[in-house]
Amino acid sequence: MAHPQRHYLGRINELLQDETHWLDLGCGRNLVPRWLQGHAELEAELVACASLLVGADLDLSALRDNRSCHVRLLATATALPFADGSFDLVTSNMVFEHIEKPQATLAEIRRVLQPDGTLLIVTPNWLDIVSLMAQLVPNRWHGGIVSRVETRQQADVYPTFFRFNNPRTIARRLREAGFTRWHVKQLMHPNVYDHVPIVAGIEHTWHKLAQWIPEVCGALLIEAVA
């Protein structure tokens, strides 16, 4: 089973051209997650394909660590400091679950995209088992829990809202933001919590269920055209 990151990064590779002006929204510390096998080579390949890669994030510490982007900017997603039509491609990797105002963010992305420019998002499905747990647990506890079951530091754990993670409402939100066409692909997610026995059994069962009921799949790959 290919990890959702492989689908997302592979599609970016297909979209990039020599003259592409690319905005990575919520760029964080890396374009490609460091835990992904071959991440350094893949990241170098993607960066080399773009004429310009701009990274925008609210986390100053993450921006300082980012060595992928040609330009790094501290910016809010609802007020991007760019002229209309500045980019051919906007990407967002596991960020939209953390966005409190997705409609305003989508409208702002549409503004900075050129006509026929592409928005590509990978984000958890709100009905994935990990997403459901995150929605049940108060945000103030997320950092402590995640730092114990994953390799992330608490500083890299952000509040979640899951307001653009329901496939039934994505089309409406994109239409209202001014996008002309879109496609939502439901992706299976491999098991990642085998080292946490109390979670592993639930995760395995849920992912087996997702093979029969795609609505509870792990992640969503969303592609929209301005």
N, C-alpha and C positions, 0 to 999 in steps of 0.2 A: 504494500500500500504506500503510495507516494504521500509524503507529508504535505499539508496545505501550503507550506512555505515553498515547496518545489513548484507547485502549480502557479503560485503568485509570481515568483521570481522568473519562471519560464515565460510567463505571459509578458512581463516587463521586457525581457530580452527580445521577444517578437515585436513589441511596439517601438522599441528604440531605433532611431535612425541617426545618421551623422549630424544632422542639424537640429536634433531634438533639444528643446528647452524643457527641463524636467524639474518639477517641485516635489520633494518628498516631505509630506506634511506629517509632523510628529516623528521626525527622523531619528530621534534618540541617539544612542551611542554608535550604532552601526547600521549600515544599509542592509546587510545580511546578518542574521543572528550568528553569534560566534559558536554556538553549539552545533550548527549545521555543518555536516561533513563537507570539506572543500570550500568553506565560506570565504576565505581570503582570495582564492583564485576567482570564484564566482563574482565577488564584489568588484574586483579589479576589472573583470570583463565587462560588467554592466556600466561601471563608471566611464570606461574608455569609449563606450558606444554613444555617449551623450555629448552634445556640444556644450551644455551647461547643466549642472546639477546643483540645485539650491535646496538646502535643508532648513526647515523651520520647526521650532519646538519651543515649548514654554519652560522646559527644564534647562537652566543655564549650565548645570554640571554636566548633563548629557551632551549638550552642544559642544562644550569644551573638549570632551573626549572623542567627538566625532571627527574622523580623519578621512571620511569617504567623500563628503560633499565639497564641491568647489567653493561654495559660499554657504555660510551658516548664519542664520538670523534668529534672534529671540523674538517670537511673534505669537499672537493669538490667532486661532483659526477663524474667528469671526471678523477679523479686521486685518487682513493680510496687506503688507506694505508694498504692493505691486500694482502696476497699471493694468487696466483691462487687457485681456488677451495676451498676457505675458508668457504663457506656457503652452506647450503642445501636450504635455503629459503631467498629471498630478497623481501621485501614489500615496497610499496610507496603509501601513503594515501594523495590524493589531492595535489600532488607535481609536477607531470609532466607538468601541464599547466604553471608552473613557470620556467621550464628548458629551457634555451636558446639553448643548444646543445644536443638535445635528442639522436642523433645518437652516439655521443661519449659516452654519459652516458650509453646507452644500451650496447655498446661494453664493457665498463668497468664492468657493472653488470654481463655480460656473463663471463667475465674473472674470477671474484671472486666466481662465482657459481660452485659447483661441477657438474660433468656430471649427467644429469637427475635432476639437481636442478631446483627449480621453482621460477619464478618471478611473483609476483601478484601486480597489479596496479589498483587503482580506481582513476579516473580523470574525469573532466567534458567533455561532448561531445562539440565539438566546435560550434555545431549548437543549443545548448540549449540557451534559451532566455537570461539567465544571462551571459553566455559566449559571446554571440553576443554583448551585451551591454558593457562588459569588453573590447572587441576588438575595439569597436568604441570610447571608452573614453580613452584619453591618460593616461599612467601609473602614471604620476605625480598627477593625480586627484583621483586615486583609494582610497588612504588612507582616504582622507576626506569624500568621499562618503560612503565607507563601514563603517566607524566609526559612521556614522549617522543612517544608516539603519540596522546595525547588532550590536552585542555586542562586536565585536572585537576592540581592540585598533589599532591605526595606525601603531604601531611598528610590528604588526602581519599581516600586509597587504604587499604582495610582488608583484613585477612586473610580468605580465603575458605575455606569448608568444604563447601558444596554437599550438605548433609545433609537438605534438604527440597526438592530440585529434581528428583527422579525421579518422574514421574507414576505409576509402578507402586507406590510406597510412600506417596504422599500420602494416599490414602484411609484406609489403616490408621492412620497417625499422627493424622489428624483424628478418627477414630472413638475411638481410645484416649484422646484429649484430652477427649472428651465432646461433640463436635459431632454434631448430629443429621442433617444433610444437607449436601451440598457439590457443587460443580461445578468441574471443571478444564478451562480452555479453552487450547488450544495456539495460540500467536500467531506469525505470521511476523515476522521482524525485517528492516528495510531494511539495506542495506550501509552501513557507517559508516567503513570503513577504506580508501576509495579513494585517500586521500592517502598510504598506506603500501604501495607496490607489492608488497613481499614478502608482505604479508598479504592484499591486495585479491583476488588471484586465487583463493586458497584460500577466502576468505569468499564470493565470488560463486558458486563451484562448490558450496559447502556449502548455501547458501540456495536454489539451484536444486534440489538434492537434497531439501531439506525440502518442496518443493512436491509431491513424490511420496511422501516418507516423513515424515509429520508428527511421528514420534517424535524427529526431530532438529531440530525447529523452534527458533526463537530464544528464546521466552519463554513463561511460564505465567501465566495469570490465574486465581487460585484464590479462589473465594467459598465460604464456609462459614457455616452458621447454628447458633447455640448452642441 
